[in-house]
Amino acid sequence: MSVRRADSLGGRAAIVGIGATEFSKDSGRSELKLAVEAVRAALDDAGLTPADVDGLVTFTMDTSPEITVAQAAGMGELSFFSRIHYGGGAACATVQQAALAVASGVADVVVCYRAFNERSGRRFGSGVQHREPTAEGTALGWNLPFGLLTPASWVAMAAQRYLHTYNLTPAAFGHVAVTDRRHAARNPAAYFYGKPITLAEHAASRWIVEPLRLLDCCQETDGGQAIVVTGVERARDLPRPPAVILAAAQGAGRAQEQMTSFYRDGLTGLPEMDVVARQLWRTSGLAPADIDVGILYDHFTPFVLMQLEEFGFCGPGEAADFVADDALPLNTHGGQLGEAYLHGMNGIAEAVRQIRGTSVNQIPGAARTLVTAGTGVPTSGLVLGTDGG
């Protein structure tokens, strides 16, 4: 794929199965077991068996290697296995890798998965406690000594600049939190099922790192999610309506770092997501007006606003009003603020449900969904659609 021209991947592969464990704060089992449960559930959903799988994709951060999952799940020979870096930014790229393998004939059925005990085990929100020396980790040396120790503190830098530039207050972020929790309240799988919030409750929640409040930050979750990808022709013979991958993209911007890209010309946007947006629109031939549902990575509310602006749904500084007006159905599963924090993989599953017409917050006639992965890091995105649409 080139950032200068459309690619030929769109329309050649589809998501045919989705499966997850329950989302909890203490799973009581290993991350490997969570991964295998999610993979088997996704295969059951697709009408396939472990013997059909010849490819696996996961995150570099996952503790359950592909060959170990294959063995534990009862799979046979693998012709393709791959891992994507950069935390939550990897989510949609796992599906892109699977689609590339399927479209090129390297594999026929590829399962993407992510599983962790992120609440009862290692909590990412606690920040950097120990890190093996790496070249990319050097950038943290310019920030950690000054107290920027956690993801919330890194995002707060950009969030504060965004508010200053557009003359906004932290209340602007509340619309994202309220929207996510409204959808989560109707989703039995969501941790915050039955627990909507108001703008007043958002404003009353405690500060984490100004201008971020508790309700601007995603939860921490134990669980697993898996996605099954195969070719479009084979997908048509399977039980569920396929979610065709109309476009898939990865993106990194100039002067890119992991969460600490503070030395760019500006801090009010997400240049890596702009790269993804250009690729998705160019390859799919679609525009913001063509999207029926947006599933936007929401580990922190300010970055949802910036994503809407990078994709062209609204102008710079206008996203808070855009969300408040419900101009685009957003995170209909409840997002990572409301349903679960699964590094964005549960968002891909929700996009598939919208295409199938099976979401608990179904948008009538939804035929095209936009999904994004983690922000503030090198990232990725997908446009999914109905077969033929």
Disulfide bonds with the S-S distance in Angstrom:
none
